[in-house]
Amino acid sequence: MEFLVENLRKEIKWLISSHIMFVMIADIQLKDGAEEDFKSWFAESNKVLCNFPGFISRKFLKSSDGSYRILVEHESKDTFIKMHQSPEHEKIHPTGHSFMSADPQRKTYEVAAE
């Protein structure tokens, strides 16, 4: 039964993802030696943030040149802002920043075409 529920959840996310309307990309710099701990924190924080209405995905990316990005996809700017201003986000956000050597450089986008 758990397998069916997980597959249904993936199918719903796939259907929603075909209508992504808002994207946030943040370039981040991690402190030396912090990558593994950041990845663990990121995975745990996703378990909280994925429950917000409008959430589609949140990924931690690493380039071949060693640079890092976070990619967040939401149904709308409003749902992203509601998540970002939530008590849950306020609680987990400082821990994520503690792994960084500088403030994230964020840019937001609305999907212009698919």
N, C-alpha and C positions, 0 to 999 in steps of 0.2 A: 504494500500500500504506500509506504514512504517513497518508493521508487516512482510510482505513478504521480504522486503529489509533486515531487521534484521535477519530473518531466513536464507536468502541466505548468508549473511555475516558469520553466525555461521557455515553453511555448508562448506563454502570455508576454514575457519580456521580449521575445523575438517579435511578436506582433506589435507591441508598443514601440520597439526600437525602429521599426520601419517608418515611424512618425516622429523622430527626434526633432525637437524644435530649438533646444537651447544646449550649448556646450560651453564648458569652462576648461581652459587649458592653463596649467600653472607650471612654469619652469622652476625647479627647485634645486638647491645645492645642499647635499647632506654633509654632515661632519665626517671626518675620516673614521672609518670603521663602523659607521652607523647603519649601513645598508641592510644588513640582516635583521636588526632590531626594528628598523623602520618598516620593512616588509611584513614582519609579524604584527606590528601595531596596525598597519594599513589593512591587513586581512581581518583583524578583529574589529576595527572601526567600521569596515564595510558591513559587518553583521548587524550593526546598529543602524547605519544610514540607509541601507537597502530597504528598510521598512517604511520610509517616508513616501507619501503620495507623490507621484510624478518622477520618482527615482527610476532611472533606466540602468546606468552602470557607472562605475568608478574604477579606474585602472591606474596602476603605477607603471610607468614606462621607463626603460633604460635604453639609451642609444648606444650604438657601437663605439661612439667616442667617449662614453662614460657619463654623459649628461642624463638628467632625469626630468621627467614630466609626469604630472598627474592630469588625467583626462576624466571629466565628469560630464555625464549626459543626463539631461532632465527633459521632461515633457515641455516645460515652459520656464521662463525666467522667474515667474512667481513661485512655482514649486521649489525651484532652486533656492530662492531667497528665504522661503519659509523653513527649509531644512537648515540653511546656513545660520539662521537666527534662532534656532531651537535650543532648548536647554541641553539636549543630548549632544548637539554639535559643540556647544559652549564647553561641555565637560571634556570631550575627547580632543578638541582642537589644540590646546596647549601642549599636550603630550607629543603630537605630531611635529609641532614647531620645535620641540626640544631636540629633535634629531637633526635640525637644519642649521647650517652655518650662516644663512642669510634669509631675509624675508622672501617668500615666493613671489614670482613675477607672474601675475594673473592677466589673462585676456578672456573675454567672453564673446560668444558668437551666437547668432541665430542661424539656423540652417537656411541657406538661400536657394538651394536646389538639391534634388536627389536624382 
